Structure formats: C-alpha cells, structure tokens
Amino acid sequence: MPFWSKTVAAPQWIDTWFKDRTPRFLRLLPAVEPQTPKGLTPPVRLTIDDVGPLSAFWTTNYGGDDWYMDAQPAWVSTYLNDPAVIVLGAYDGACLVATIVSTPFSSAATELSNGGMLPFGSLRVIEGLCLAKQWRSRGVAGYMIGMMDCWTSSKLPVAHLWARETSSAPLMSTALRTDTYAMLRTKDAVETIGCSKMDWLQFTHLWHMSVGSWNLEDGEWKKPPCIFSKKPVNRSGAIDVWMVKQRPDMPTGLRQVVVVLDSRRRTIPGDERIFEVIWCGFLIGSKLRPALALTQRTGSFEFSPFLESIAANYKDAVLFASSGAMGGGANSKWGKPWRYGCSGAHSWYMYNYMPPAFGSCEIMAIRDEI
Ligand SMILES: CC(C)(COP(=O)(O)OP(=O)(O)OC[C@H]1O[C@@H](n2cnc3c(N)ncnc32)[C@H](O)[C@@H]1OP(=O)(O)O)[C@@H](O)C(=O)NCCC(=O)NCCS
C-alpha cells in the first residue's frame, strides 16, 4: 500500500523546486483511514499491560543484519506509560506483528526558522515502525503509517518528522537533510582531551536559556534553516552530556559540549552497545551555542579528538558520529580509529508541514529515539 507517494500531506519532489517555505500545515483535514490488509486486525493502542509482548517483539524483530534492539521492558514502559506517546500494535490472530509509535518531538513547543511555532504535541516523530519478518514487503509499513496519521490527525492537524536509514545518501529526495555516518569501536579510542559529564538539570537549564537566541541573528551568528526543540527530553536516562575540561589552548570561556544517546541497539556480532552523537556545540560564557556557531566564525572546527575522548569512556561499545554539524561534522578525512562512510546514511523527512528548507535543515533536539 503506497503511502508517501499518495498523500497530499507529504512534500513532493516538486516542492523542493519552489521557494515558498511559509510555515503551514499541508493538510488541515483528518486523514482518511486506509483499508486493513487481509489477515491483519486494525491496530489498537498498546498500554503498559502489553509491555512484555512489545519488548519481546522489538527484541526479536527490530533490527538489521548487523544490529538488534535490546528492548528491555523498563525502557519500553517509559513509552507506554507516557500519555503523550501513541503506540499502536496490529495482530495476526493472537500474535503482535506490526508496531508504530508517534512521540512528541519536544517536551515543550518547537520553533522553526521559517517563523513556524508548533505547540507541544503538534510536532511528533514517527518511530518504532516494525514488522514481523513474514509481514514485510506487503505494504503493511505504509498501512501502519496511514493508521497513525488517522489516529493523530482526528482532532487537530499534526506534523510528523520521520527518519530513514539507507545504505547511501539518496540522490533526489524531499529529505530535510541527509548525513553520512562515521563510527569507531570504543576500545580503539583514547582520551586525549579530558572529559567531564554535565549534570542533566544544568544542561536543560542552559538549553532553556540559550535556545531562543539560536533563532535570532546577531553579528556572530547567522541562523541556519532549523527546527529547534525548546526543551530536551531524557525519558529513560539514556542521554549523557559531555563537556571538555578547560584546556590552555582553547579560548577562555569556550568549551565543547557533546550530547550522546544510548540507542539501545547492539551490534551483531559482538553484542556491543551502540551510542550516537546527537548534538555538538559549545558553552560560551553561560550560553550554549550549536557547533555551527564556531564553524561560521572560523571556517571549521574539529570535533573528532573530543568525540574519541568521550568514546574512550564507554566500554564494549561503538560510537556513531555523522557528517552534519550536530553529529560532529564527520568527513572522509577522519582517519583511524574512525570508519567514515561504511555505515550508510541517515535522513530526516517532514510530513504535513512546510519545513524551513529541504536538504540543509538543521534539527536541534535532545531526545531519546526508538
Ligand atoms: C522498516 C520496515 C517496517 C519496512 O517494512 P517493509 O514492509 O519492508 O516496507 P517497504 O520497504 O515495503 O516500505 C513500505 C512503505 O513504508 C515506508 N517506510 C519504510 N520504512 C520506513 C521508515 N522507517 N519510516 C517511514 N516510512 C518507511 C516506505 O517508504 C514505503 O512507503 P511507500 O509505500 O509510500 O513507498 C521493516 O523492514 C522492519 O520492520 N524493519 C525492522 C525495524 C526497522 O528497522 N525500522 C525502521 C527504523 S529506521
């Protein structure tokens, strides 16, 4: 069942050619319910009572050739217990065979550089899309997305972001941005720059005090096309904030800050935990600034030595960075211990809303991901 190509709420390739980025929903009416594929029951909203089967389903089915999801019940329950999160599951008889999750993008409002402002809950992220192996390539993914679209748009229009991983960057697409991954094994990393962990409450306070200024221009900062979450989410404590210890060769009052997420994914073989860099920036005085702030000023800034130092603090793990500024600005010049361009690409898409840009839109959010 084709979904993305058949809905008026998904930007089409032609939209990338026109310059009109006025913030607006692309469809104001509720979505039409798609037809349920034969053999499947229409999805129901899962509750905390379903934590056992859902954890088992994701651990068995959520993954690829070289990774699986370590979906521990304690982590899964943080989604099922949150009334703002919608988890849908479809059954084949008594067996759970398909899931999809719609999670608020931010725990407060979201601001867009094209002037858009989406209140809490009206920008959401599609994640947790997972089908039992025997149900794949039969259009059920499109059906589940269509059902979530119906579920979330029944009262008010809602926008969604969704991510896709591909083996290489798509050539022509409506992606907001596409980043190429780089990865290292943490056992190969050395802590050459002293790192310290920042307290989560201190970080959220700094984010709160700083995020508003990222959507304003000043002499030192040219705002990029961007979607900013006004408030970080750390629903299961899986997010670490690292700060560089002050070094003599760094300008006074400027310290690198990097946010790392435990993705709950694990490698096959090896069973190593997979961590991901989700935000890079600086603490300048008492304000956070995205990594781009210094790139704009100096042309480039090399995050890899600090990322390697952070990686050395995680045992039996791999760390993913990416080519985007938020992912550390990885590139083909990153030598050992990094492997650049061997782990595919990650793209973000927007649904039912006009984004500030296609191809070059920054997404600044601190949040867990399924
Ligand atoms: C991802 C998965 C659900 C796709 O199932 P599938 O039946 O093979 O789906 P298809 O590749 O035929 O794609 C069907 C539709 O779903 C869309 N789709 C597939 N994966 C998607 C994703 N992660 N997000 C949004 N849409 C997706 C496709 O674009 C396609 O849309 P179209 O019909 O409009 O063209 C399935 O491979 C799976 O369960 N994988 C394990 C879990 C996983 O990796 N989830 C994605 C995390 S990024």
The ligand as a Gaussian input file, in Angstrom:
#p B3LYP/6-31G(d) Opt

LIG

0 1
 C       11.192000      -0.766000       8.176000
 C       10.136000      -1.838000       7.876000
 C        8.940000      -1.600000       8.755000
 C        9.755000      -1.711000       6.412000
 O        8.812000      -2.723000       6.129000
 P        8.525000      -3.178000       4.627000
 O        7.304000      -3.971000       4.528000
 O        9.747000      -3.859000       4.160000
 O        8.295000      -1.784000       3.970000
 P        8.667000      -1.291000       2.499000
 O       10.160000      -1.195000       2.358000
 O        7.947000      -2.146000       1.540000
 O        8.057000       0.159000       2.504000
 C        6.689000       0.347000       2.573000
 C        6.421000       1.801000       2.808000
 O        6.848000       2.175000       4.116000
 C        7.767000       3.249000       4.028000
 N        8.793000       3.074000       5.027000
 C        9.637000       2.059000       5.176000
 N       10.437000       2.289000       6.238000
 C       10.077000       3.484000       6.769000
 C       10.502000       4.278000       7.864000
 N       11.500000       3.892000       8.682000
 N        9.868000       5.437000       8.114000
 C        8.886000       5.856000       7.315000
 N        8.430000       5.159000       6.242000
 C        9.024000       3.987000       5.997000
 C        8.326000       3.181000       2.638000
 O        8.745000       4.476000       2.212000
 C        7.146000       2.713000       1.853000
 O        6.316000       3.811000       1.568000
 P        5.502000       3.892000       0.166000
 O        4.620000       2.707000       0.234000
 O        4.743000       5.170000       0.186000
 O        6.544000       3.798000      -0.881000
 C       10.695000      -3.290000       8.119000
 O       11.797000      -3.506000       7.283000
 C       11.110000      -3.525000       9.568000
 O       10.281000      -3.878000      10.400000
 N       12.424000      -3.367000       9.873000
 C       12.946000      -3.534000      11.231000
 C       12.707000      -2.291000      12.051000
 C       13.330000      -1.053000      11.453000
 O       14.462000      -1.089000      11.009000
 N       12.567000       0.079000      11.465000
 C       12.986000       1.333000      10.877000
 C       13.891000       2.095000      11.741000
 S       14.644000       3.430000      10.857000

